[in-house]
Amino acid sequence: MARAHRIFWAARLQVGQFFFAVVSLVASGVPGSVWAGEGSAASAAYVTNQIGNSLSIVDLATEKQVAEIAIGGKPAGIAMSPDGRSAYVAAPDGREVIAIDTASRSVIKRAAVGKGPLGIAVNPTTGAIYVADWYEHRLYVVDPATLAVTATVPTGQSPSGVAVTADGTTILTADRDSNQVSVIDAATFKVQSTIATGERPFGITIDEAAGRAYTANVAANTITVIDLKSRTHLSDVPVGLRPYAVARAANLLFVTNQHDESVSVIDAVTLQPVKTLRVGGFPEGIEADPTGSTIWVACWDANTLEKIDVATLSVTARIPVGEGPRAFGKFLR
């Protein structure tokens, strides 16, 4: 039943295409050196459950779901405020962005944004929220205090994943039906350039130390590697069927493959395959813990959040969450 619901919703959103991919923002490392992580371990995961119309909160220390918040509107995208006090959810069917207080675990505000808000990210320096509208083919700036739209810029067709550089100056959108990435200046909120990708990029991950970005190309079964300085397409790397998202830890790239029920592990320096890991049905959202020791994966059909140990490249935990988890974006806090 879960798969039937998912196919119906995806068909509506993609107008005849099968499924889409997104890439979350993740911690990154320097090419050619072992990256050991750069922060404290995340304490919680905030997982959007699209079929369940909810947000699961998972305690990562105990590896248990501790709360499930009703959201509505088929929630998909998720982002965190820089201070971790708020989580922001994009609900495409509800045409809303919802703010959640992470301390009280409650919805504190919701506002209408566009016709199909999907990808969502937060500027790490200003706190501004960026929302990609699948149907309107544009990116919105949303004020974090009021959730009011303060600016908008046209992108390519059907923007999905959104990423922001660590200095807050540049925004990237993966424009799925234009097979490109739009590069947007955060100060002027204008498109500076576009970069060609593989077929149907759905999301984007920024690798700060490497000076790269990665898209997961759902129709090409590849990830595209982009040089951020020259803003050029460097290469396409084969992965599994219908790749959805990318995370990086310890000089490795981890790519969720929906139709293979697997995660491809790629050497981030040589871009050669290392291993393929079996995970739950339809793996989608993925993010690396700030320490670089753990990868977390949301599995749509299995209704689980799964833990991958980076050192052993093995799945070490499967945590039940709500129905149809996507965790589309930055979901660790």
Buried (B, 14 or more C-beta within 10 A) or exposed (E): EBEEBBEEBBEEBBEEBBBBBBBBBBBBBBBEEEBEBEEEBBEBBBBBBBBBBBBBBBBBEEBEBEBBBEBBBBBBBBBBBBEBEBBBBBBBBBBBBBBBEBEEBEBEBBBEBBEBBBBBBBBBBBBBBBBBBBBBBBBBBBBBEEBEBEEBBEBBEBBBBBBBBEEBEBBBBBBBBBBBBBBBBBEEBEBEEBBEBBBBBBBBBBBBBBBBBBBBBBBBBBBBBBBBEEBEBBEBBBBBEBBBBBBBBBBBBBBBBBBBBBBBBBBBBEBEEBEBBEBBBBBBBBBBBBBBBBBBBBBBBBBBBBBBEBEEBEBEBBBEBBBBBBBBBBBBB
